[in-house]
Amino acid sequence: MRVWLGQLFACWVRFLQGLRQMFQSRGRPRRRAHHHLSSASRRVVAPPKPTWVRDEVIRLKALMPEAGCRTIAHHFNRRWVAKRQMTVSKTYVADTCRKHQYLIYEARRKMKHRVPRPMPRNHIWGCDLFTKTDQQGHPHLALAIVDHGSRACLRLQSLTNKSSMRLLQELAQAVTRYGRPQFVRTDNEAVFVSRWFRLGLWLLGIGHQRIEPGCPWQNGRVERFIGTVKRELAKAPLASGKEFDTALRNVRIWYNHDRPHDHLQGRTPAEVWAGIDVFAPHSRSGRDQPIEGILQPSG
């Protein structure tokens, strides 16, 4: 009997000790599992980006204010992944744009008011294509050639097809009328990088400058001119290709002779092409004298 009571008492004591340990363990804070992980499995924090990466993102956002974070990240990576082995994510672009809104504003203001350096005429011609849709929904293709030095529109011609031979024909007519430029600057569209087009430029003795992919601002003067042409064409609907030709003719004359340019000190492209200073005494404007074919629209 005593032995049985002793065993019962020992079991009761072990039961109470187990309950005590259980309640004590509940009150203690649990150790996190990552404390027992190896150092190799811990989270690695990437080092901060260099300062030039931030400045480049700010510059791209200032150049493309309507572009989203993903688009700016794509432009950055296309340009710098091969040159400097550097990439950015859309999250980095979003954080940078949010933190540096004032720097983006300042960059846009400086770009807008920056005065380009003087350039002689026939040094660089900007060349590009654009389309305009009429009332029936038919697209009409046109070629624009702008001289960088004088901002003069040397060619604004509708095209029936987009072939290298057709573009070379228009370029040769412009060279015959206005002289030969040292360089022609284009984008990377297939027609501009074709072998026939490059061969034609070589035969004409003209160098070919191609902008980097995804960087239209590098050919910004012809891009700006095309934007001006599209705004003027949007004022009146077009019913046919003949009206499109007439509208291009009128826009070209207006742009060259009637529209003063801020970066030309208030002069028109035709006056700068002819070397006329309208603010000098006893000077004549570009409307009063022939200016080497600019008064005559391209045929």
Secondary structure, DSSP 8 states (H G I E B T S, - for coil): -HHHHHHHHHHHHHHHHHHHHHHHHHHS----GGGGS-GGGS--------HHHHHHHHHHHHH-TT--HHHHHHHHHHHHTTTS-----HHHHHHHHHHTHHHHHHHHHHHHH-------TTSEEEEEEEEEE-TTS-EEEEEEEEETTT--EEEEEEES---HHHHHHHHHHHHHHH---SEEEE---TTTSSHHHHHHHHHHT-EEEE--TT-GGGGHHHHHHHHHHHHHHTTS---SHHHHHHHHHHHHHHHHHT---GGGTT--HHHHHHT--TTSTT---TTSS--TTSSS---
